[in-house]
Amino acid sequence: MSMQPWEGRDRLVAIDIETTGRRLPSLQDIRKAPKGLRQPGIIIEIGCLEIIREGQAWRKARSWETRVNPDAPLHPDAIKVHGIRPADLKAAPRFSEVADALLAFLGEDLLVAHAYENEMDFLNYEFARCGRAAWGADTFSADRFICTKEMSHAVFPGASGSLDALCDRLWLDRSDRFAHHGALLDADLTADAFVKMALGDTGPRGAVFE
């Protein structure tokens, strides 16, 4: 049986990102854009939650979250999901202003995300947009992530891959998510889902963390 990527690790970071709801431009479109054209921002909120191993158990520890001013319009459908409006972001820092704090919190540890490609693509885009990396560069690569959506396909074959459906199957309380999504809230639920599946505890009993 192959070793799981989190085995032997004492710290993981669950991460979730909320966005403007606009489509990321393709690398081809970015390279074809007129010189000097500034690409629009995509990230508007980041939530991170530390997961620390203690023996055979895990505990949630520090969290880090921030809103981000994208200097770009928000899609109305996205506002319906996360409830964040343009006025809520006017005083928020730009991504370039939070990049160092984000990297410091993440360290070199593996990141736990649901449908990780989204978080990976959003982060890579923003690091390139603010000049911290070249367009198309992998500031964050696929091997940096543990994907709870992929884990769920192994635990519940054929089931929906949404975070809501996974929480219901794992008996996790997602009632705070009924009104609106939030980056830290979703990172918290992703952490719970990861631990339950990693420990093989997919029933309704007991608490996930000790």
Backbone torsions as a table, in degrees:
resi	resn	phi	psi	omega
1	MET	NA	129.8	-176.2
2	SER	-71.9	150.9	-179.9
3	MET	-75.1	135.5	178.2
4	GLN	-75.5	148.9	-175.2
5	PRO	-62.4	-24.2	-179.1
6	TRP	-87.5	-9.1	179.9
7	GLU	-67.0	135.3	-177.9
8	GLY	83.0	0.8	178.3
9	ARG	-100.0	140.6	180.0
10	ASP	-105.3	-10.3	-179.5
11	ARG	-144.6	132.3	172.1
12	LEU	-128.6	163.2	176.0
13	VAL	-130.5	117.3	172.8
14	ALA	-78.7	138.0	-176.3
15	ILE	-138.9	142.0	174.1
16	ASP	-142.7	150.3	-176.4
17	ILE	-133.2	134.9	170.2
18	GLU	-103.8	148.8	-173.2
19	THR	-132.5	176.4	176.9
20	THR	-67.4	-16.5	-176.5
21	GLY	86.3	-1.1	178.1
22	ARG	-84.1	151.8	-179.1
23	ARG	-71.7	138.2	173.8
24	LEU	-67.5	132.2	176.2
25	PRO	-66.9	148.7	177.6
26	SER	-72.4	158.5	177.7
27	LEU	-60.2	-36.5	178.5
28	GLN	-63.3	-43.7	179.5
29	ASP	-65.1	-38.9	179.4
30	ILE	-62.5	-43.6	-177.7
31	ARG	-72.3	-23.1	178.5
32	LYS	-85.7	-12.6	-175.1
33	ALA	-65.0	149.0	178.3
34	PRO	-56.6	143.4	179.6
35	LYS	-59.3	133.1	179.6
36	GLY	93.0	-12.3	178.0
37	LEU	-69.6	126.0	-179.6
38	ARG	-89.9	122.4	179.0
39	GLN	-68.7	144.6	-178.7
40	PRO	-70.5	151.5	175.2
41	GLY	-71.4	159.9	-179.5
42	ILE	-125.5	-37.9	-176.2
43	ILE	-83.1	134.0	175.6
44	ILE	-121.3	-15.0	178.5
45	GLU	-157.1	137.9	177.4
46	ILE	-127.6	133.4	175.8
47	GLY	-128.6	131.2	-179.0
48	CYS	-130.8	142.1	-179.8
49	LEU	-137.0	125.0	-179.2
50	GLU	-76.9	134.9	175.2
51	ILE	-119.6	118.6	-174.9
52	ILE	-111.8	132.6	177.2
53	ARG	-81.7	135.7	172.9
54	GLU	-132.5	97.5	-175.3
55	GLY	66.3	-122.6	177.5
56	GLN	-94.3	-1.6	-177.9
57	ALA	-107.4	175.0	177.4
58	TRP	-132.5	154.4	172.3
59	ARG	-136.2	145.4	174.6
60	LYS	-83.0	137.0	-175.8
61	ALA	-121.7	-122.6	-174.4
62	ARG	-69.5	152.1	173.8
63	SER	-123.2	159.6	176.8
64	TRP	-144.8	130.8	179.5
65	GLU	-148.0	154.2	176.3
66	THR	-158.5	149.5	165.9
67	ARG	-91.9	159.4	-175.2
68	VAL	-136.0	130.9	174.7
69	ASN	-81.6	114.5	-176.1
70	PRO	-85.5	-7.8	-173.6
71	ASP	52.1	42.7	-177.3
72	ALA	-155.7	155.3	179.7
73	PRO	-70.8	154.7	176.4
74	LEU	-101.0	138.0	177.7
75	HIS	-73.1	136.4	-179.5
76	PRO	-55.3	-37.0	179.3
77	ASP	-65.1	-34.1	178.1
78	ALA	-68.7	-37.8	178.7
79	ILE	-61.8	-37.5	178.3
80	LYS	-63.0	-30.3	-178.4
81	VAL	-79.5	-51.9	-173.5
82	HIS	-102.5	-12.2	176.4
83	GLY	73.0	8.4	180.0
84	ILE	-91.5	126.9	-177.2
85	ARG	-108.6	160.5	-179.4
86	PRO	-52.0	-38.9	-179.5
87	ALA	-63.0	-27.7	-179.9
88	ASP	-71.3	-15.3	-173.4
89	LEU	-109.1	-4.1	-175.2
90	LYS	-59.1	-39.2	-177.8
91	ALA	-95.0	1.6	-178.6
92	ALA	-74.3	152.0	177.4
93	PRO	-70.2	157.5	171.8
94	ARG	-76.4	162.9	-178.4
95	PHE	-59.1	-38.9	-179.4
96	SER	-59.2	-26.0	-177.6
97	GLU	-84.1	-16.4	-179.5
98	VAL	-111.7	-5.2	-174.0
99	ALA	-58.3	-44.7	-178.3
100	ASP	-65.9	-40.9	179.3
101	ALA	-65.7	-38.0	176.9
102	LEU	-62.5	-49.7	-179.5
103	LEU	-61.7	-37.5	179.6
104	ALA	-64.8	-39.6	179.7
105	PHE	-70.6	-40.8	-178.5
106	LEU	-69.4	-34.1	-176.8
107	GLY	59.2	-141.0	179.1
108	GLU	-106.7	14.2	-172.4
109	ASP	-82.1	160.7	176.6
110	LEU	-69.0	148.5	-178.2
111	LEU	-109.9	134.6	179.2
112	VAL	-103.4	121.8	-178.2
113	ALA	-143.9	152.7	176.3
114	HIS	-95.1	124.9	-172.1
115	ALA	55.8	62.6	-168.2
116	TYR	-57.4	-25.3	-177.1
117	GLU	-56.6	-33.6	179.5
118	ASN	-63.9	-54.1	-179.5
119	GLU	-59.6	-42.5	-179.9
120	MET	-61.0	-47.4	-177.8
121	ASP	-67.7	-40.3	179.7
122	PHE	-62.7	-45.7	-178.8
123	LEU	-65.3	-45.6	179.9
124	ASN	-61.1	-39.4	178.7
125	TYR	-63.3	-47.8	-176.1
126	GLU	-68.3	-36.7	177.8
127	PHE	-66.2	-34.0	175.5
128	ALA	-73.6	-39.6	-176.8
129	ARG	-62.5	-34.6	-178.8
130	CYS	-92.9	9.7	173.1
131	GLY	83.9	12.7	179.9
132	ARG	-87.2	-10.8	179.7
133	ALA	-155.0	163.5	176.8
134	ALA	-77.6	150.6	174.3
135	TRP	-59.2	131.4	-178.7
136	GLY	90.9	-7.4	179.7
137	ALA	-77.6	148.8	178.8
138	ASP	-97.1	83.4	170.7
139	THR	-60.5	-37.7	173.7
140	PHE	-123.1	123.0	-179.5
141	SER	-104.4	166.8	-175.5
142	ALA	-60.4	-32.6	-177.4
143	ASP	-74.7	-1.5	175.6
144	ARG	-84.6	-12.3	-170.3
145	PHE	-111.5	146.6	165.0
146	ILE	-109.2	123.4	-173.0
147	CYS	-104.0	116.3	-179.9
148	THR	-71.3	-24.1	175.2
149	LYS	-67.1	-44.1	177.6
150	GLU	-64.8	-40.1	176.7
151	MET	-60.3	-39.4	-177.1
152	SER	-65.6	-32.2	179.2
153	HIS	-66.0	-31.1	177.7
154	ALA	-77.5	-36.1	-177.6
155	VAL	-79.8	-39.3	-177.9
156	PHE	-127.0	76.2	-177.3
157	PRO	-56.6	133.4	177.1
158	GLY	83.4	-5.7	-177.9
159	ALA	-80.7	161.1	176.4
160	SER	-58.7	144.9	-177.9
161	GLY	-92.7	6.9	-177.7
162	SER	-72.8	154.7	177.6
163	LEU	-65.8	-37.8	178.0
164	ASP	-59.2	-49.0	-178.5
165	ALA	-63.6	-38.3	179.7
166	LEU	-66.0	-43.6	178.1
167	CYS	-59.0	-42.1	179.6
168	ASP	-64.0	-41.8	-179.6
169	ARG	-67.9	-27.7	-179.6
170	LEU	-95.2	5.2	179.5
171	TRP	60.5	41.1	177.2
172	LEU	-99.7	135.8	-179.1
173	ASP	-74.5	112.9	179.0
174	ARG	-114.2	22.5	-175.2
175	SER	-61.4	-29.8	178.1
176	ASP	-66.1	-14.9	-177.7
177	ARG	-93.1	-4.2	-175.6
178	PHE	-62.8	-41.7	-177.3
179	ALA	-78.1	-55.5	-178.5
180	HIS	-148.1	152.4	171.2
181	HIS	-78.1	160.9	172.9
182	GLY	-151.5	147.2	-174.0
183	ALA	-62.2	-47.8	-178.6
184	LEU	-70.7	-37.9	176.4
185	LEU	-59.3	-46.2	-178.9
186	ASP	-69.5	-33.9	175.0
187	ALA	-64.5	-38.2	178.3
188	ASP	-63.0	-47.2	178.8
189	LEU	-65.3	-37.2	177.7
190	THR	-63.7	-40.0	177.3
191	ALA	-62.3	-45.6	178.7
192	ASP	-59.9	-45.1	-178.9
193	ALA	-63.5	-43.1	179.0
194	PHE	-58.2	-49.6	-175.3
195	VAL	-64.5	-42.2	179.4
196	LYS	-61.1	-43.9	-179.0
197	MET	-72.2	-38.6	-180.0
198	ALA	-63.7	-34.3	-179.6
199	LEU	-90.7	-3.0	-179.1
200	GLY	72.5	21.8	-178.8
201	ASP	-101.8	85.0	-174.7
202	THR	-105.2	12.0	179.9
203	GLY	-98.9	-174.5	-175.4
204	PRO	-86.4	4.0	-170.1
205	ARG	-86.0	143.4	164.9
206	GLY	61.9	179.4	179.3
207	ALA	-89.7	151.6	179.6
208	VAL	-74.7	-44.2	-174.4
209	PHE	-104.5	147.5	176.0
210	GLU	-103.7	NA	NA
